Amino acid sequence: MNYYSLERNSIEVSFKEAVIRGIAPDRGLYFPEHIRPLRSSFFRDINTLSNEEIAFRAMRQFVSPEIPEKILREILAKTLDFDFPLVHIEKGVAALELYHGPTMAFKDVGARFMAHCLGYFSQDNNQEVTVLVATSGDTGGAVANGFLGVEGVKVVILYPSGKVSDIQERQLTTLGNNITALEVDGTFDDCQAMVKSAFLDDELEGRVRLTSANSINVARWLPQMIYYFLAYKMMQDKRQQLVFAVPSGNFGNICAGMVAQRLGLPVSHFVAATNINDTVPQFMESGQYEPKPSSPTISNAMDVGDPSNFVRILHLYNDQLPNLASTFSSYSFTDQMTREAMADLYQRTGYIADPHGAVGYLGLKKYQESNPECFGIFLETAHPIKFRDVVEDTLNTELEVPKQIKAVLDKDKTSIPVKTYEELRSYLLSVN
Ligand SMILES: *Cc1c(COP(=O)(O)O)cnc(C)c1O
């Protein structure tokens, strides 16, 4: 499969090139040259297939021929070795829990898949690849964990000092080995600006082989489509109209679901639920795309003012808003509404949602007001423990600490303080 740049000013590249580059030379996002629907027998027989087999058939065309089939199966086995339960909540509503992986955030699947692909590619590369990533919380932990010990790949994570939670900080500063955490005296935006400068730095080019590990990278973005197939497998009455509600920040997860739909997955509608960072809901109403600086919320992994993957969603619909609107809606919710939904869910059903999942739930309920007959699945993207203070305070209850989190709380932090871009560059040159 080849990938082209959405800016249309770069040559097409192989899957391998797209993964190693991250972004095209013209700064465009890579997009697969075609999406070939899967056979109808695949959907008919899906209940008889293992999760790995489902993932294998969904992903095969996107990584072939650079990842041989045998290797793809091995990578998927390592990527998907935890549960993805579909939990019934109330009539017509279920939660797909994506948080049972090693760092308890849904980003584990994409991060692990990308790590294993890069690890495989680096076997015949003599130059090491350095993955450079800025994080406001969840991405750093998932990337650190996914890439730990992968040969030929170094990971450098920038995070804003004092602005991530204790659990999140430990998840990215306690692993050692090929993972280095740079603690930036500044905000998340400062971290992101430094990463951007490094990618544009001529002096680094040729000396350090840099790639990114956020959802612009096709190896992190595409494997997220697997969730939607697994949900369909677990859905009991497949004659119902299926709707997915996805808590969205950079819109990578929901866009992967829309690719699954192109592969033939019978989804009748997608709902992108956001917090008050409502660039996309506004666009769906006005047709004007107006990015803005992000505002902080309790669902902070979705505090994004200019969602990077939305261009891919538009591209799927040839930039035609009416076509997109026939299968995609987007709604925004305040922190107050999110807390009320968390409390209401807990009181009525006993279900504990994290703030991101609760935004997804709100999006689904809003859609069901005018489409009450559909079967809705909202994605639960983080374990409530990762947002412990908000959840405990809102529900007035104490959460149990899962074993993955207990393990990290005992470890000691190691980070390198960084203030300026010059310091980041010196660091990258000194270790390469
Ligand atoms: C990253 C993240 C999201 C948003 O996912 P996108 O693919 O960026 O839209 C939602 N919830 C949690 C917990 C996340 O970490």
PDBQT file of the ligand as one rigid body, heavy atoms in Angstrom, charges set to zero:
ROOT
HETATM    1  C1  LIG A 501      -6.061  10.977  23.361  1.00  0.00    +0.000 C 
HETATM    2  C2  LIG A 501      -7.316  10.758  24.115  1.00  0.00    +0.000 A 
HETATM    3  C3  LIG A 501      -8.588  11.061  23.560  1.00  0.00    +0.000 A 
HETATM    4  C4  LIG A 501      -8.752  11.698  22.200  1.00  0.00    +0.000 C 
HETATM    5  O1  LIG A 501      -8.423  10.844  21.135  1.00  0.00    +0.000 OA
HETATM    6  P1  LIG A 501      -8.197  11.445  19.661  1.00  0.00    +0.000 P 
HETATM    7  O2  LIG A 501      -7.831  10.290  18.827  1.00  0.00    +0.000 OA
HETATM    8  O3  LIG A 501      -7.063  12.434  19.799  1.00  0.00    +0.000 OA
HETATM    9  O4  LIG A 501      -9.450  12.115  19.249  1.00  0.00    +0.000 OA
HETATM   10  C5  LIG A 501      -9.721  10.782  24.299  1.00  0.00    +0.000 A 
HETATM   11  N1  LIG A 501      -9.632  10.262  25.538  1.00  0.00    +0.000 NA
HETATM   12  C6  LIG A 501      -8.436   9.970  26.108  1.00  0.00    +0.000 A 
HETATM   13  C7  LIG A 501      -8.420   9.429  27.482  1.00  0.00    +0.000 C 
HETATM   14  C8  LIG A 501      -7.247  10.199  25.425  1.00  0.00    +0.000 A 
HETATM   15  O5  LIG A 501      -6.076   9.927  26.014  1.00  0.00    +0.000 OA
ENDROOT
TORSDOF 0
